[in-house]
Structure formats: C-alpha cells, structure tokens
Amino acid sequence: MSTAQALIGQYEGATVAGAFPQVTPNGVGSQNLDLIQIVDNNGQSVLVNVDYTGAVHKPASSPTNGTRIGVFQTNLSSGSTLAAIFADAFSNPAKLDIIQVINVGGNIHYNLDYLGVAHGS
C-alpha cells in the first residue's frame, strides 16, 4: 500500500524507466543509471542500489557511475538488513514512501516504501 506522499518525490511516467529518461547527452543510446544508491559511511562501497527499472538490489548489483535521483549515506554495514539501511539513510519518521511513480491519471503504479521494498512496476 502506498502512502499519500513520498519523501523524495512523485514522478510521472507510464513505467519507472519512462519516469526517468536515460538519454545520453549526445542523444545516442541510453545510460540506464541507477535511480538511488546507498553507500557506506566513507562513501567507498555501494551497499544498495535501485536500478533504472526500480528493482532494489542488496547487495548492490552493477552500480552505475552516477544516479538519476541521488546517492545517500548510511552508517551501517553491508551485514545490516535492507530495512535498517533505509531507516538509517533516510530521516523518515512518518514512514512515507521514498519515491512514487504516477501515471497520467495520477494513480501510483510504483512505490519504493520506507523499508526499501519496491511495489508495482
């Protein structure tokens, strides 16, 4: 179940990938950058990544050089749970979704919840 608001934002698109266009500066091909990465406290290791399709990977899987939304930091280690890493990386006492993708009619068809779990497509 999605929340009425999102911590970072609501993005419009028919798909998650469509909400975050991945066109290269020269207009050829696509970058397919991660949407979100969560790094350890020294910024050296990507612990979690949310790829361009909205899939969540822990441990991180092929993290990209750059993101569409941002890189966030946690003080926890790779041995921590996904939920704990998300709770540490995002100040979110209201437990809002982190991001949401809405269709043209304003319906939420994808949300990344406060536990780091992706719902929809």
ABEGO torsion letter per residue (X at the ends): XBBABBAAEBBBEABAAAABBABBAAGBEBAGBBABBBBBAAGABBABBBBAAGBBBOBBBGBBBEBAAEBBBBABBAABBAAAAAAAABBBAAGBBABBBBBAAGBBABBBBAAGBBBEX
